[in-house]
Amino acid sequence: QVQLVESGGGLVQAGGSLRLSCAASRITFSINNMGWYRQAPGKQRELVAGISRSGTTTYADSVKGRFTISRDNAKNTVYLEMNSLKPEDTAVYYCFMGGTYNYPAYWGQGTQVTVSA
């Protein structure tokens, strides 16, 4: 069974940076879409960023210019570089792989990102 393991979350002050990683194991096929969702307390889960196998990216308007998504196909790993973090970026961040951006096939366990004012 496919497993996604996330790392890199934590506590950071506003204006700081964090880098999230998500590595897949037990993958025996090529993955097209990868990306990240986030869910803040009391809010719906929202798509933060996505990247296709060819490298085409999409971002939520709220993170454009601050977050950068990238991937390493050989390692089945997706990254999220987050800069100029704001308190409103505080959420649990979930990576996904496979499926579509609206209906991902596999999910990570989630990693907490907390941005203090």
N, C-alpha and C positions, 0 to 999 in steps of 0.2 A: 504494500500500500504506500502511496506517495506521502511523504512527510515534508513539511516546510518548517524550518527552524529559524526563528528571528533572533537578532541581537542588535544592541546599540542604543536602546532606549535609556532614559534616565531623566535626571533633574538638571535644568539649565536656566540661567538667568535670561531675561529678555535681551534680544540682540545677539545671543549666542548661537552656537551651531551644534548639530548632532548628525551622525551618519548611521542610518539603519541598514542592516543587511538581512537577507533572507535566502537561505540555501535549501535546495530541494534534494531529497535523497530518494532512492528507489525509483528513479525516473528511467524508463526504457524507451521513451519516445521524445521527439523534439517538441518544445513548448512554444506556442506562438505568443500569446499575450501574458505579460507579467505586470504587476503593479502593486499599489498600496491604497487601502482604504483607511479611514479613521473614524472613530466614534467617541464623541465627547459626552459627558454625563447629561442625560436627558435629551439627547439629540439622536437623529438617525445616522446610521453609518453612511459616509459619503466617500466618493472616489476622490483621492488626492492626486494620483498620477498613474499613468499607464504607459507601457512601452511594448511595441510589437517586436517580433524576432528581427525584423529588418531595421529596427531602431526608431521607428516613428513614435513620437511621444505625444501625450495629451496631459494637460494639467487643469486642476480646478483653478478658477479665476483667483481665488484667495491666496494661492501659493505661487502663482506665476512670477518669475523673476527672483524668487527666493529659494525654491526647491528645485533639485535636479535629479531626475531618475536615470539610472543606467543599468546595464546588465552585462553579465559575462556568460555567454551561451555555453562555453566549454565547461563551466563550473555549475551551470544551472542555478545561477545566483542573480538576484536583483538587489539594487541598492537605492537608497533615497538619501541624498545629501540635502540637509535642511539648514539654511542660513537665515540670519536676521529673524530669529524665532520670536514669536509674539505669545503673550499669555493665551490668546484665543487658539493657538495651535495645540494647546493641551488636550490630549486625547489618548485613547488606546489605538495604536497603529497596527493594522493587519496587512500582511502581504498576501498576495494571491498569485496563482499561476494557472494557465489553461482556461478554457472556456472563453467567454467574452467579458468585456469590462462591466457589463451589467449583470452577468451571470457567471462569475468565476467558477472554475471546477474545484480548485483546491485552495485551502486557507491555512495561514499560519496561526499560531496560538495567540498572537497579539503581544505587543510590547508597549509599556506605558511611557509616554513622553509628557513631562510636566515642565512648563515654562513659568517661572516666577517673575512677577513684575519688578 
